[in-house]
Amino acid sequence: MLPIVESKREAIVTNDFAIGDHARILPTPGHTPGHVAFTLGRGKDDAVFSGDLMHSPLQTHYPELSAKFDVDQAQAARTRRSFLERYCDTDTLCCTAHFPSPSVGKIKRSGDGFACEAV
C-alpha cells in the first residue's frame, strides 16, 4: 500500500463504490460498523465475497442466528436474510470466509431457510 499512498494514487471510497461493471462494494450492516461484502463480475454478480456476514453454514439455514461478535444482532440477521434472498437460486458463487472447506458454493433454498451448496 505504501507505494500507492506515496504516489498519491490512493482513494477513500464509500460503501457503495464500484469499479466499472467489474467490482463493487455491497453494504452488509450488522456485524461491525461499515461491514461490506465484495461482488465481482461483468454486469452481474458472478461472485460475492461475504466476509464476516456468516460464520457458520448454520447461519444459511437459520439466518436469524447471530454470533456474539455481531454488534447489532437484529440488523445482522436482517442483512443475512436479505443477502441470502438476493443470491438464492442464482448462478452467483458465494465465497464465504469462515465455512469449512469447500467454502464456495451457490445459495439454494432448503426447507424454511437456505443452504450454500458446494461447487
C-alpha positions in Angstrom: 0.0 0.0 0.0 2.8 2.4 0.8 3.9 2.9 -2.8 0.3 3.8 -3.8 0.0 6.3 -0.9 3.4 7.8 -1.7 2.4 8.3 -5.3 -0.8 10.0 -4.1 -3.0 7.5 -6.0 -5.0 6.2 -3.1 -8.7 6.9 -2.7 -11.1 6.7 0.2 -14.2 5.1 -1.0 -17.8 4.8 0.3 -19.7 1.6 0.9 -21.4 1.9 -2.5 -18.2 2.2 -4.5 -17.9 0.4 -7.9 -15.1 -0.1 -10.4 -16.9 -0.2 -13.7 -19.1 -3.2 -14.1 -16.4 -5.5 -12.6 -16.3 -4.9 -8.9 -18.4 -3.2 -6.3 -18.9 -2.9 -2.6 -22.1 -4.2 -1.1 -23.0 -2.9 2.3 -23.8 -5.7 4.8 -24.5 -3.9 8.1 -24.8 -5.6 11.5 -21.6 -7.4 12.1 -19.3 -4.4 12.6 -19.7 -0.8 11.7 -19.0 -0.4 8.0 -19.0 -4.1 7.2 -19.2 -4.9 3.5 -19.2 -7.7 1.0 -17.5 -7.5 -2.4 -19.0 -8.5 -5.7 -17.1 -9.4 -8.8 -18.4 -9.9 -12.3 -19.1 -8.1 -15.6 -22.5 -6.5 -15.4 -23.8 -9.0 -12.8 -22.6 -10.6 -9.6 -20.7 -13.6 -10.7 -19.1 -14.0 -7.3 -19.7 -12.4 -3.9 -17.3 -12.5 -1.0 -19.4 -12.4 2.2 -16.7 -11.6 4.7 -18.0 -11.9 8.3 -21.7 -11.9 7.3 -21.9 -15.6 8.0 -19.6 -17.6 10.3 -21.2 -21.0 10.0 -23.3 -22.9 7.5 -26.0 -23.0 10.2 -26.5 -19.3 9.6 -27.6 -20.0 6.0 -30.3 -22.4 7.2 -31.2 -20.2 10.1 -30.2 -16.6 9.1 -31.7 -15.3 12.4 -28.8 -16.9 14.3 -26.3 -14.2 15.1 -22.8 -14.6 16.5 -21.9 -12.9 19.8 -19.5 -10.8 17.7 -22.3 -9.1 15.7 -22.6 -5.6 17.2 -26.2 -5.3 16.1 -27.5 -8.9 16.1 -31.0 -7.9 14.8 -29.5 -6.0 11.9 -27.0 -8.7 11.1 -29.9 -11.2 10.9 -31.9 -9.0 8.6 -28.8 -8.4 6.4 -28.1 -12.2 6.2 -31.7 -13.0 5.2 -31.6 -10.2 2.5 -28.2 -11.4 1.2 -29.4 -15.0 1.0 -32.7 -14.0 -0.7 -30.7 -11.8 -3.2 -28.4 -14.7 -4.2 -30.7 -17.6 -3.8 -31.2 -19.8 -6.9 -28.8 -17.6 -9.0 -25.5 -18.5 -10.7 -23.6 -16.3 -8.3 -20.7 -18.0 -6.5 -20.9 -17.3 -2.7 -17.3 -17.2 -1.3 -17.5 -17.5 2.5 -14.7 -16.6 4.8 -15.4 -18.9 7.7 -17.1 -22.0 6.4 -15.2 -25.3 6.4 -13.8 -26.4 3.0 -15.3 -26.3 0.5 -16.2 -22.8 1.3 -17.5 -21.7 -2.1 -21.0 -22.6 -3.3 -24.3 -21.4 -4.6 -27.2 -20.4 -2.4 -30.2 -22.6 -2.7 -33.5 -22.9 -0.8 -33.5 -25.6 1.9 -36.8 -26.0 3.8 -37.6 -22.7 5.5 -34.0 -21.5 5.1 -31.2 -21.7 2.7 -28.0 -23.7 2.1 -24.7 -23.0 0.4 -24.3 -25.9 -1.9 -20.6 -26.5 -2.7 -19.4 -26.3 -6.2 
